[in-house]
Each structure stands twice: as structure tokens, then as C-alpha cells.
Amino acid sequence: MDVTVAQPQALAVAPSGQVIEAVPNGFVQRVMALPAQRKMMLGGGIAVLLAIFAAMMMWGREGDYRVLYTNLSDKDGGAILAQLQQMQVPYKHADGGAAILVPADKVHDVRLKLASAGLPKGSVVGFELMESQKFGVTQFQERLNFQRGLEGELTRSMQGIASVQSARVHLALPNQNGFFREQQKPSASVVLTLYPGRTLDRAQVAGIVHLVSSSVPEMSPKAVSIVDQTGALISAAQEGADQGGLDAQQLQYVRQIENNYTQRIRDILEPVLGKENLRAQVTAEVDFSQIESTAEEYKPNQGVSAPSTVRSQQTSEQVGQSGAPATGVPGAQSNQPPTPATAPVNGASQPLQAAGAGAASGNSRREAVTNYEVDKTVRVTRTGTGTIKRLNAAVVLNHRTKTDAKGKTTTEAIPQEELDKLTALVRESIGVDDKRGDSVKVITAPFQVTKEEPDNTPLWKQPETIDLIRTLAVPGALTLAALIVVFGAIRPAIQAAKPVPAAEDDKPKLNAVVNDAEELPALQNGNVALGPDGQPLQALEAPGVDARLEAARKLARENPLAMATVMRGWMNN
């Protein structure tokens, strides 16, 4: 028995039963067979969908933008924008053009590249001005360019300080001549613009003064004047700091002492009362005056216990001799010359004696001067600076809260006995000295509890919600547009291009060609076929209605234009 299987084919059948076209099996052929309107919807939808995807990818690549530079001059801003365009780096403007924004992942890279190109210059020119000297520059222009370069270098150095936002330096460099007495000393003026909330301490101002004075030959530190953005003369205040008043370091020292004593009070009372049940403040009067005194004391050294010390000793002795009066009878014997003097036997302790019979008489004088050392004490006393003159401490304790059995909460003051104990603790913790006039005051009072008002702002008005909406607005809109395109244009066209599903009865059946009639099963009782073993076979079903044929007829009735197009294409082929 030869059996052949017939493959199913979808045919377009006219109402009269005539087959007019075979329905294409491929998707592309089915799409090409669609009407022009469907084709335009499908193509336009795909194009719009691709555009939406490209926009979403660009939005995702755009990322977050960060500030590159702010408060740039017009010249520097234009140079930086031109450099960014050459580097092909996207940028934005913010704050009315006062700031330049670039992608967050490129901020540091772009800054380093711009710095290598010398941007931003910030309208500050240093010694690189000397590199672009033109031929034929006069001596005055050369001196002026040198002065401008020196001012620019000093400005750049000052802008490196953390508290200085910008600086400007003015140098007065007089012309030097050959007369030494007529030469003038150079001077400088500095204008500093500080960041909001920042100040310069005494050491920083002194450092700026010495930086400028050391950079210019023969400039004295006293010839440098520093002014802040408010017009206050900072350098003069630092020079007069030793004469009176408190400088920034001294005020900081006072605050440090007060905070230290306040923290001591908290550390000793918080474990007893709780962290939120006390408030303490300490005021310290600190003496920063410097006193230096010198005293000299002299004490005599007398007595056996304190023997005196001889500093110098001087002895003088004088001996004189006078002649005897003339006696006797005048003549040759009484007119004899005196006998010459002879040296004493036991030294100078005895007066000289004249030889002879003692006819002559003499006199002697002896003086002795002895100087003794006197005890001398020189005492130099210098009082220390920053000594505490007085301490005043004020402590407020919250009332105690009690809850009864019914759950009712009440507050009551701390007993006086306990307050006295706590006052003693505070006095001991900060080292109160009554001789110094220190005072401590501890009281109890109910603290006011601040009730937090609930935020009744609607959810859609809250800043977080607004920021979230702004962030998701563009992606959400693109996603919505993509869904509209997909379900409004692309999906209907694809559904129209799908093949018509075959019904259960339209499934391909096996067509058998029988050459021998004896091979057919025997029919008994008119309807039942018996097999070779004599068992009855299932009755053959009558052919049903072809669903594809009905679908082709329905299509021809509803859309005759499409059927005519198919027919035209069939005839042209």
C-alpha cells in the first residue's frame, strides 16, 4: 500500500469556492502583505521606539554634574569653555553663568588638564610676565613688569592659605639713587578677602607680614599693612596686642578653660541626674597681664656665726723727727750737724730713732682701713600670664518626674538637702577657691519641653518628593512614550501579520491511496468496519467544514481591497 502525506497550505478562497492566493508562511512576507497604513504604523513605531531608547541611553550616560570652577572672570570663563570644547567634555552653566559644571566622574581629570594649560589664570600674573618681554622694552617698563610679577607671586602664595579666598598686593618700590641718606624704604599694602566665618589668628597675620617683607629687599615688617575685606587694619591690631586687649588666641584660651570646667560639671552630675536634666555654664576671668619686678637686699655680716669677708685692706704709717733746741754756749761745739738716722731693728713697727744721745725728738702716725663685703640679694619676679582671677559657675537642674500607680506623671523639685550635696560636688569638681572670690550657684527648675509640631505638608509638596519627581520625570516620560508606541502601533501591526490559527478539525489528515480494494476494511451492518482480526473498527467521520476556507471567505468579504491586491500580485507573478 502506498501512502502519501499532503502538507497543509493556507489558501485564500473566493466566496464562490475558487482559490485565489496561498497565504505566505514567512513573517516578512506577511508583513509585506499588510496594508500601507499598517506598514506605516509599524515602521513609525519602531523608529520612535529606537529614538526613545537612544534618548534614555543618553540620559543615563549624562550622569550627575559637579562644579568645576566658580566666580570666574569673563576672560577665564571663555578660555575654559574653549578648552572644554577642544577636549570634547560636556559642560553646563549654573547660578546665572557664575559656575561651570562638568560630569562628576571627570571633575578631577579636567581640573588637572586645565591646570597643565595654565587655566584658570584668575587675572593674576606672576613672573611668567617676564618671559614674554618684547624687544625694545624701556627700563621703566621692565621695572613695572618686575613689580607686577612680584605682586602676582605674593598673591598666589597668600591664596594658598586655607582662610584666604582672594588677595591683592600693592608694592611701593622707590627708585634708588647714589645718595644713601636720600634713599627711601619700600612698603607694601595687602588686601585679603577671607571666606565667610573664618578669621586669621596672630601667627597667620605675622606670617603674611614676614612673607611680604622677606620677599622685597630692605623692607621692614613694620612697613607692611594688611587690611581685610571689611576695611579693618589687621596688622596694626597685632602690633598693639602686647599693649592691651585680648587677641584671638587669648579668647580661645578663655573659651577652652570655660569649656573644660563645664565638662567637669557635666561628667560628675550626668550619672546622677541624667544627660538631659541639667544645664551648666562657667565664666572665667583670666588675667593676661605681665608684671616683672626687681628687688635688691643688703644684710650686714656680723658676729661669730656669720664671719665677715674682707674685700680690701689698706695700712699707712708716717714717721717724723724734729731737731733739739739749741742749748749751751754758742760756739763750735753746739753748732755741730745732726747724727744721720739709723734703721730700726724690728722693722717698721717702731719709729725711726736718731743716733746720738737723744738730743733730738720725733713723732709717728699709723692708719689702717679694712673694707668688708656686704650681703646683696637681687630678686627678679615675673608673674605668669593666663592666671585665673575668678570662677563663676551656674547650674540648673530639672525637676524630677514621677509616675503614680494610675499612670499620671507629675514633677517635683529636688530637695534642698540633695541640692547642697550636688553643690558641694560641683565646688570640688572645679576647685572653688573662696579667697579668690569664686562662686557656685545650683538651682532646680522645671525644663520646658518643646513639642515637635507634626509636619502636615502633603506628600506631593515635600522637597524629597519633588526632587524624586524631577529625577524620574524624564525616564518615566520616555518609558510611557515607549509603551504607547509599542501597544498602540507596533503590537497591532504584529498581530495583523500573525497567521490565522488552525482549528482542531483543520489539522492535516493522512490521505491514503489504496491500490487494492481488498485492502479496505470490510463493512458490516453498513457502518461498522471490521479489521483482519474480526474486531470492529471505529466508524469514519464525515468531513467537516474547513476553517481556513471560511477565514479566507470572511477576509474577502471584509477587506476586498486586500484581496484585490493579493490577486494582482498573483497575476503579476
Secondary structure as the mmCIF struct_conf table of DSSP 4:
data_model
#
loop_
_struct_conf.conf_type_id
_struct_conf.id
_struct_conf.beg_label_comp_id
_struct_conf.beg_label_asym_id
_struct_conf.beg_label_seq_id
_struct_conf.end_label_comp_id
_struct_conf.end_label_asym_id
_struct_conf.end_label_seq_id
STRN STRN1 ASP A 2 THR A 4
HELX_LH_PP_P HELX_LH_PP_P1 ALA A 6 PRO A 8
STRN STRN2 LEU A 11 VAL A 13
TURN_TY1_P TURN_TY1_P1 PRO A 15 SER A 16
BEND BEND1 GLY A 17 GLY A 17
STRN STRN3 VAL A 19 ALA A 22
HELX_LH_PP_P HELX_LH_PP_P2 VAL A 23 PRO A 24
BEND BEND2 GLY A 26 GLY A 26
HELX_RH_AL_P HELX_RH_AL_P1 PHE A 27 MET A 32
TURN_TY1_P TURN_TY1_P2 ALA A 33 ALA A 33
BEND BEND3 LEU A 34 LEU A 34
HELX_RH_AL_P HELX_RH_AL_P2 ALA A 36 GLU A 62
STRN STRN4 TYR A 65 THR A 70
BEND BEND4 ASN A 71 ASN A 71
HELX_RH_AL_P HELX_RH_AL_P3 ASP A 74 MET A 87
TURN_TY1_P TURN_TY1_P3 GLN A 88 GLN A 88
STRN STRN5 LYS A 92 ALA A 94
TURN_TY1_P TURN_TY1_P4 ASP A 95 ALA A 98
STRN STRN6 ALA A 99 PRO A 103
HELX_RH_3T_P HELX_RH_3T_P1 ALA A 104 LYS A 106
HELX_RH_AL_P HELX_RH_AL_P4 VAL A 107 SER A 116
TURN_TY1_P TURN_TY1_P5 ALA A 117 GLY A 118
TURN_TY1_P TURN_TY1_P6 GLY A 122 SER A 123
HELX_RH_3T_P HELX_RH_3T_P2 PHE A 127 SER A 132
HELX_LH_PP_P HELX_LH_PP_P3 GLN A 133 LYS A 134
TURN_TY1_P TURN_TY1_P7 PHE A 135 GLY A 136
HELX_RH_AL_P HELX_RH_AL_P5 GLN A 139 GLN A 159
TURN_TY1_P TURN_TY1_P8 GLY A 160 GLY A 160
BEND BEND5 ILE A 161 ILE A 161
TURN_TY1_P TURN_TY1_P9 ALA A 162 SER A 163
STRN STRN7 VAL A 164 ALA A 172
HELX_LH_PP_P HELX_LH_PP_P4 PRO A 174 GLN A 176
BEND BEND6 GLY A 178 GLY A 178
BEND BEND7 PHE A 180 PHE A 180
TURN_TY1_P TURN_TY1_P10 ARG A 181 GLU A 182
HELX_LH_PP_P HELX_LH_PP_P5 GLN A 183 PRO A 186
STRN STRN8 SER A 187 LEU A 194
HELX_LH_PP_P HELX_LH_PP_P6 TYR A 195 TYR A 195
TURN_TY1_P TURN_TY1_P11 PRO A 196 GLY A 197
HELX_RH_AL_P HELX_RH_AL_P6 ARG A 202 SER A 215
BEND BEND8 VAL A 216 VAL A 216
TURN_TY1_P TURN_TY1_P12 PRO A 217 GLU A 218
HELX_RH_3T_P HELX_RH_3T_P3 PRO A 221 ALA A 223
STRN STRN9 VAL A 224 VAL A 227
TURN_TY1_P TURN_TY1_P13 GLN A 229 THR A 230
STRN STRN10 LEU A 233 LEU A 233
HELX_RH_AL_P HELX_RH_AL_P7 ILE A 234 GLU A 239
HELX_RH_3T_P HELX_RH_3T_P4 GLY A 240 ASP A 242
TURN_TY1_P TURN_TY1_P14 GLN A 243 GLN A 243
BEND BEND9 GLY A 244 GLY A 245
HELX_RH_AL_P HELX_RH_AL_P8 ALA A 248 LEU A 273
HELX_RH_3T_P HELX_RH_3T_P5 LYS A 275 ASN A 277
STRN STRN11 LEU A 278 ASP A 287
STRN STRN12 GLU A 292 LYS A 299
BEND BEND10 GLY A 303 ALA A 306
STRN STRN13 VAL A 310 SER A 322
HELX_LH_PP_P HELX_LH_PP_P7 GLY A 323 ALA A 326
BEND BEND11 GLY A 328 GLY A 331
TURN_TY1_P TURN_TY1_P15 ALA A 332 ASN A 335
HELX_LH_PP_P HELX_LH_PP_P8 GLN A 336 PRO A 340
STRN STRN14 ALA A 341 THR A 342
TURN_TY1_P TURN_TY1_P16 VAL A 345 ASN A 346
HELX_RH_3T_P HELX_RH_3T_P6 GLY A 347 SER A 349
BEND BEND12 GLN A 350 GLN A 350
STRN STRN15 GLN A 353 ALA A 354
BEND BEND13 ALA A 355 GLY A 358
BEND BEND14 ALA A 360 ALA A 360
STRN STRN16 SER A 361 TYR A 372
STRN STRN17 ASP A 375 ARG A 382
HELX_LH_PP_P HELX_LH_PP_P9 THR A 383 GLY A 384
BEND BEND15 THR A 385 GLY A 386
STRN STRN18 THR A 387 LEU A 397
HELX_LH_PP_P HELX_LH_PP_P10 ASN A 398 HIS A 399
STRN STRN19 ARG A 400 THR A 403
TURN_TY1_P TURN_TY1_P17 ALA A 405 LYS A 406
STRN STRN20 THR A 409 GLU A 412
HELX_LH_PP_P HELX_LH_PP_P11 ALA A 413 PRO A 415
HELX_RH_AL_P HELX_RH_AL_P9 GLN A 416 ILE A 430
TURN_TY1_P TURN_TY1_P18 GLY A 431 GLY A 431
TURN_TY1_P TURN_TY1_P19 ASP A 434 GLY A 437
STRN STRN21 SER A 439 THR A 444
HELX_LH_PP_P HELX_LH_PP_P12 PRO A 446 PRO A 454
HELX_RH_3T_P HELX_RH_3T_P7 LEU A 459 LYS A 461
BEND BEND16 GLN A 462 GLN A 462
HELX_RH_AL_P HELX_RH_AL_P10 PRO A 463 VAL A 485
HELX_RH_PI_P HELX_RH_PI_P1 VAL A 486 ILE A 490
HELX_RH_AL_P HELX_RH_AL_P11 ARG A 491 ALA A 497
BEND BEND17 LYS A 498 LYS A 498
HELX_LH_PP_P HELX_LH_PP_P13 PRO A 499 ALA A 503
HELX_RH_3T_P HELX_RH_3T_P8 GLU A 504 ASP A 506
BEND BEND18 LYS A 507 LYS A 507
HELX_LH_PP_P HELX_LH_PP_P14 LEU A 510 LEU A 510
STRN STRN22 ASN A 511 VAL A 513
BEND BEND19 ASN A 515 ASN A 515
HELX_RH_3T_P HELX_RH_3T_P9 ALA A 517 GLU A 519
BEND BEND20 LEU A 520 LEU A 520
HELX_LH_PP_P HELX_LH_PP_P15 PRO A 521 PRO A 521
STRN STRN23 ALA A 522 GLN A 524
TURN_TY1_P TURN_TY1_P20 ASN A 525 ASN A 527
STRN STRN24 VAL A 528 LEU A 530
TURN_TY1_P TURN_TY1_P21 PRO A 532 ASP A 533
BEND BEND21 GLY A 534 GLY A 534
HELX_LH_PP_P HELX_LH_PP_P16 GLN A 535 GLN A 535
STRN STRN25 PRO A 536 LEU A 537
HELX_LH_PP_P HELX_LH_PP_P17 GLN A 538 PRO A 543
HELX_RH_AL_P HELX_RH_AL_P12 ALA A 547 GLU A 558
HELX_RH_AL_P HELX_RH_AL_P13 PRO A 560 ASN A 572
#
